[in-house]
Amino acid sequence: MILFWVEEKLTNQLMVAIVAMVLALTCYSIGVWSEKFARTLKGWHLVFFWIGFVFDTTGTTVMSNIAGGMKINFHGVTGLLAILLMLGHVIWASIVLIQKREHALQSFHKFSLGVWIMWLIPFFSGMVAAMMRYYCGCGNSPQTCPCAV
């Protein structure tokens, strides 16, 4: 019974983390790409940046708890860098909007796109790592796979 509760809790946590990360991708992408197409930073873009950051931080925190803490590997390091970049991005976007300097508002999308691309690296590396860990291609379930590490 305890094992079932632990598995159910893990499954619920994983679902929360996955939903949060997908919402982070959705919100951050809406903010970045709508800003790029508008060719100027607007307040509602900033709202999507902040929402994306909150969802990313939530998803990352839950996944880190599931994994037993942050791991020093490619995904862990790029994930930490991505969160720091996102934080710097939303703070800088807030400052640019407050200052209302036209040149900064119109060129900010270049920085946004770079941060978004950097953020995609840990987003996809986490998915690939999880798929490789739970499905090696031998056809067995993760519980019975002789290849599982």
C-alpha positions in Angstrom: 0.0 0.0 0.0 2.8 2.4 0.8 4.5 1.7 -2.5 1.3 2.5 -4.4 1.0 5.8 -2.5 4.6 6.7 -3.3 4.1 5.8 -7.0 0.8 7.8 -7.1 2.4 10.8 -5.5 5.4 10.6 -7.9 3.0 10.3 -10.8 1.0 13.4 -9.6 4.2 15.4 -9.0 5.5 14.4 -12.5 2.2 15.4 -14.0 2.3 18.8 -12.3 5.9 19.3 -13.4 5.1 18.4 -17.0 2.1 20.6 -17.2 4.0 23.5 -15.7 6.9 23.1 -18.2 4.5 22.9 -21.2 2.7 26.0 -19.9 6.1 27.7 -19.5 7.0 26.8 -23.1 3.6 28.1 -24.3 3.7 31.4 -22.4 7.3 32.2 -23.0 6.9 31.4 -26.7 3.9 33.6 -27.0 5.7 36.5 -25.3 8.9 36.1 -27.4 7.4 35.5 -30.8 4.6 38.1 -30.4 7.3 40.6 -29.4 9.4 39.7 -32.4 6.5 40.1 -34.8 5.4 43.4 -33.2 9.0 44.6 -33.4 8.7 46.4 -30.1 8.4 45.3 -26.4 5.0 45.9 -24.9 3.6 45.4 -21.5 1.6 42.3 -22.3 4.7 40.6 -23.7 6.3 41.2 -20.3 3.3 39.5 -18.6 3.8 36.4 -20.7 7.6 36.4 -19.9 6.8 36.5 -16.1 4.1 33.8 -16.4 6.5 31.6 -18.4 9.2 32.2 -15.8 6.9 31.3 -12.9 5.8 28.1 -14.6 9.3 27.2 -15.5 10.5 27.7 -12.0 7.6 25.7 -10.6 8.2 22.8 -13.1 11.9 22.8 -12.4 11.4 22.8 -8.7 9.0 19.9 -8.8 11.2 17.9 -11.1 14.3 18.6 -9.0 12.4 17.3 -5.9 11.4 14.1 -7.9 15.1 13.6 -8.9 16.3 14.1 -5.3 18.0 17.5 -6.0 19.8 19.2 -8.8 22.2 17.0 -10.7 25.5 18.3 -12.0 25.2 17.1 -15.6 24.4 18.7 -19.0 20.7 19.1 -18.3 21.2 20.4 -14.8 23.8 23.0 -15.7 22.0 24.2 -18.8 18.7 24.2 -16.8 20.2 26.4 -14.2 21.7 28.7 -16.8 18.3 28.9 -18.5 16.5 29.9 -15.4 19.1 32.6 -14.6 18.9 33.9 -18.2 15.1 34.0 -17.9 15.3 35.8 -14.7 17.7 38.3 -16.1 15.5 38.6 -19.2 12.3 39.4 -17.3 14.0 41.9 -15.0 15.7 43.6 -18.0 12.4 43.7 -19.9 10.8 45.3 -16.9 13.5 48.0 -16.7 13.3 48.6 -20.5 9.5 49.1 -20.2 9.9 51.4 -17.3 12.5 53.6 -19.0 10.6 53.7 -22.3 13.6 54.2 -24.4 12.4 53.7 -28.0 15.6 52.1 -29.3 15.7 49.6 -26.4 12.0 48.8 -26.8 12.5 48.1 -30.5 15.7 46.0 -30.3 14.8 44.0 -27.2 13.3 41.2 -29.3 16.9 40.1 -30.3 17.8 39.4 -26.7 14.4 37.7 -26.1 14.9 35.3 -29.0 18.4 34.4 -27.8 17.2 33.6 -24.3 14.3 31.6 -25.7 16.7 29.5 -27.8 19.0 28.9 -24.9 15.9 27.9 -22.8 14.9 25.3 -25.3 18.2 23.4 -24.8 17.4 22.1 -21.3 13.7 21.8 -22.1 14.4 19.3 -24.9 17.4 17.7 -23.2 15.3 16.8 -20.2 12.7 15.2 -22.4 15.3 13.2 -24.4 17.1 12.1 -21.2 13.8 10.9 -19.7 12.8 9.0 -22.8 16.2 7.3 -23.0 16.1 6.4 -19.3 12.6 4.8 -19.6 12.7 3.3 -23.0 15.8 1.9 -24.5 14.3 0.3 -27.5 14.5 -3.3 -26.4 10.7 -3.5 -26.3 10.4 -4.3 -22.6 8.6 -2.1 -20.1 10.7 0.2 -17.9 10.1 -2.2 -14.9 11.4 -5.3 -16.7 14.0 -3.8 -19.0 17.3 -5.7 -18.7 19.0 -2.6 -20.2 17.8 -0.2 -17.6 20.5 1.6 -15.7 
